[in-house]
Amino acid sequence: MTQADRIVLFDGVCNLCNGAVQFILARDPRGRFRFAALQSEVARQLLKGDAPPETIVLIESGKTYTKSGAALRIAGGLRFPWPVWYGLMIFPRPLRDSVYDWVAHNRYKWFGKRDTCMVPTPQMRGRFLD
């Protein structure tokens, strides 16, 4: 890994989170983002401990972002028109994160969850760290 890598850590059993990974993969043709489940050993090593599964984590240029900050920075790294969403960073973080927390709290109820983490297809395998 290099400092320039953008690593997305996601809840591997969450259907919404898995859908978000599929969304990112489809809109990141240059392959700038790489992925690992929060439940993985790779994530534990990167975060130097366990990460709470209720947040998405972005590690970019050696900095760690969570919740709405991570989600909006990811949107900013996708192809047009998705970087427009990065403009929501003008709102105070507590406000953005309260919306993020509400969705995160209800994600299993609304979207369901899997018994195991997703297994990437052979075409996607190189984008995953675990």
TORTI-748835 format. One line per 10 residues: number of its first residue (from 1); their letters; for each residue x, y, z of C-alpha. Coordinates in steps of 0.5 Angstrom, whole numbers, padded with zeros to 4 digits, always signed. Layout:
BEGIN
NUM> A> X/Y/Z | ...
# end
This chain:
BEGIN
1> MTQADRIVLF> +0000/+0000/+0000 | +0002/+0007/-0001 | +0000/+0014/+0002 | -0004/+0015/-0004 | -0008/+0009/-0003 | -0016/+0011/-0001 | -0018/+0005/+0003 | -0025/+0004/+0005 | -0027/+0000/+0011 | -0034/-0002/+0011
11> DGVCNLCNGA> -0039/-0007/+0015 | -0038/-0013/+0011 | -0045/-0016/+0013 | -0049/-0010/+0012 | -0053/-0010/+0005 | -0053/-0003/+0005 | -0046/-0002/+0006 | -0045/-0008/+0001 | -0049/-0004/-0004 | -0045/+0002/-0003
21> VQFILARDPR> -0038/-0002/-0005 | -0042/-0004/-0011 | -0044/+0003/-0012 | -0037/+0006/-0011 | -0034/+0000/-0016 | -0038/+0002/-0021 | -0037/+0009/-0021 | -0029/+0009/-0020 | -0026/+0006/-0027 | -0019/+0008/-0025
31> GRFRFAALQS> -0019/+0004/-0019 | -0017/+0009/-0014 | -0021/+0006/-0008 | -0019/-0001/-0005 | -0024/-0004/+0000 | -0024/-0009/+0006 | -0029/-0011/+0011 | -0029/-0008/+0018 | -0029/-0015/+0021 | -0023/-0017/+0018
41> EVARQLLKGD> -0016/-0017/+0020 | -0013/-0012/+0015 | -0018/-0007/+0018 | -0016/-0009/+0025 | -0009/-0008/+0023 | -0010/-0001/+0019 | -0014/+0002/+0025 | -0010/-0001/+0031 | -0016/-0005/+0034 | -0023/-0006/+0033
51> APPETIVLIE> -0027/-0001/+0029 | -0035/+0000/+0031 | -0039/-0003/+0025 | -0044/+0002/+0025 | -0039/+0007/+0021 | -0036/+0007/+0014 | -0028/+0009/+0015 | -0024/+0012/+0009 | -0016/+0012/+0010 | -0014/+0017/+0005
61> SGKTYTKSGA> -0006/+0020/+0005 | -0005/+0017/+0012 | -0011/+0020/+0015 | -0018/+0017/+0017 | -0025/+0019/+0016 | -0031/+0016/+0019 | -0039/+0017/+0018 | -0041/+0023/+0014 | -0034/+0026/+0013 | -0032/+0019/+0010
71> ALRIAGGLRF> -0038/+0018/+0005 | -0038/+0025/+0003 | -0030/+0025/+0001 | -0031/+0018/-0002 | -0037/+0021/-0007 | -0032/+0027/-0008 | -0027/+0021/-0011 | -0032/+0018/-0016 | -0034/+0020/-0023 | -0038/+0026/-0025
81> PWPVWYGLMI> -0044/+0028/-0022 | -0042/+0025/-0015 | -0037/+0030/-0013 | -0043/+0035/-0013 | -0045/+0031/-0006 | -0038/+0033/-0003 | -0041/+0040/-0003 | -0045/+0038/+0003 | -0039/+0039/+0007 | -0041/+0046/+0008
91> FPRPLRDSVY> -0046/+0043/+0014 | -0043/+0043/+0021 | -0041/+0036/+0022 | -0045/+0034/+0028 | -0051/+0036/+0023 | -0048/+0031/+0018 | -0047/+0026/+0023 | -0053/+0026/+0026 | -0057/+0024/+0019 | -0051/+0019/+0018
101> DWVAHNRYKW> -0052/+0016/+0025 | -0060/+0015/+0024 | -0059/+0011/+0017 | -0053/+0007/+0021 | -0058/+0005/+0027 | -0063/+0003/+0022 | -0059/+0000/+0016 | -0060/-0007/+0018 | -0068/-0006/+0019 | -0069/-0003/+0013
111> FGKRDTCMVP> -0064/-0006/+0008 | -0062/-0013/+0012 | -0056/-0016/+0014 | -0052/-0022/+0011 | -0049/-0028/+0015 | -0042/-0027/+0012 | -0038/-0022/+0009 | -0039/-0021/+0002 | -0034/-0025/-0003 | -0032/-0021/-0009
121> TPQMRGRFLD> -0032/-0023/-0016 | -0026/-0025/-0019 | -0026/-0019/-0023 | -0026/-0015/-0017 | -0022/-0019/-0013 | -0016/-0014/-0014 | -0019/-0008/-0011 | -0020/-0012/-0004 | -0015/-0012/+0001 | -0017/-0018/+0005
# end
